[in-house]
Amino acid sequence: MTFASLGLSDALARAVAELGYDEPTPVQRAAIPVVLRGGDVLASAKTGSGKTAAFLLPLLEALRARPGGAVRPVRAFILVPTRELAAQIVDSLQRYGRHLKKPLKTCLAVGGVSANPQMLALRGGADVVVATPGRALDLVDQNALRLGAVETLVLDEADRLFSLGFADELNRLLALLPARRQNLLFSATFPPAVRTFAERLLHEPTRIDVDDGELPSSDLILQRAIQVDAPRRTMLLRQLLETHAWSHVLTFVASRYAADHVALKLNRAGIPATSLHGDLSQGARTQALADFKAKRVRVLVATDVAARGLDIAGLPAVVNYDLPRSTVDYVHRIGRTGRAGDPGVAISFVSADTEAHFRLIEKRNHLSVAREQVAGFEPTLTAVSAAPPLDANGGVKGRRKSKKDKLREAAAAVPPPKRKP
Ligand code: AMP
């Protein structure tokens, strides 16, 4: 099957061929014809499945086939959870659309940077707007963004939009859109909030579920779990970087502080590293990502919020310095590598304290990863001795358990074996 046989015109088929896409991925095969027909789509698709092109290519085709007039009302409105994902989508739009006879105008509307340039850019209208919900509403309030002529709404990574607390903004934005429109919803998971929302939003959608709960390219990702005491993780990471010829490595940590701290320690050891987290200015985030993609730094130390949805070509390794809190995030994290046919390795550091949580990650994702030890880094701490010190109130100093932590622990607790009387 080819992109042309799915109904895409020569200009688009040529652009994707130049990008090295030999044939459409399953989500593209399923979604492109439906979107071209004007139907609604409810797709379960993860990053790495080719979902971005699955909605962008038919959108571009539709916009190309029915060009707008001199005034450009916003016809396609794409909502995403993070600024990085929005920037990536605009980038893809430009690459896919580069052979179109009449260039389409695309605007980015994201927070963290001044709104003025975005308002200016929107002045003459735009064919496509890619936005995060908060900034989109700000621009609407400023009369810079008008959504009354939107023909297609796309919600990408809908589960993340909800988990980041954008429900109110989404509802306000929906109220501004015309009632008759096409709706495309892409999500990696379907928690109840997303399901309810999808039912309300979509009109007789075509359901696309290509992943079937499996990793898109799990056979290309070698998963490893190395047992190590928590205080020795940076040393182990340094050793791994010395013994493997990885060109660049994405390392996940649990907090903004840890991201800065680990990056600093690596830099001090002569390994070019930078951090990526939500406390950084938008300029610093963009710079960190650009440096990593251009391989000016070898290690990017990131939190989940900042790293979600990132597409880093040819990334050979992902290291879970801290395990993800959410078992679903494990799949997202390791899916940063092993993309587009390239093999990758995903290494998780597991300590006595986090062993139970890693077991839960394995169970939820139907995985079994052998535990390994690296010579010189054999763990010596037990779960109790590895525990952080208690504070004066008997709580764990600097680490109060959240509701989620407690739920997770309850879920991880294995019931004691029943003894026969
Ligand atoms: P996505 O799931 O949209 O984040 O895409 C994952 C990666 O796959 C991106 O780097 C795309 O450029 C690439 N990609 C998308 N479609 C194809 C295709 N049909 N063939 C090869 N690579 C693709």
Boltz pocket constraint, residues with backbone or C-beta under 6 A from the ligand:
constraints:
  - pocket:
      binder: B
      contacts: [[A, 20], [A, 21], [A, 22], [A, 23], [A, 24], [A, 25], [A, 28], [A, 46], [A, 47], [A, 48], [A, 49], [A, 50], [A, 51], [A, 52], [A, 53], [A, 309], [A, 311], [A, 339], [A, 340]]
      max_distance: 6.0
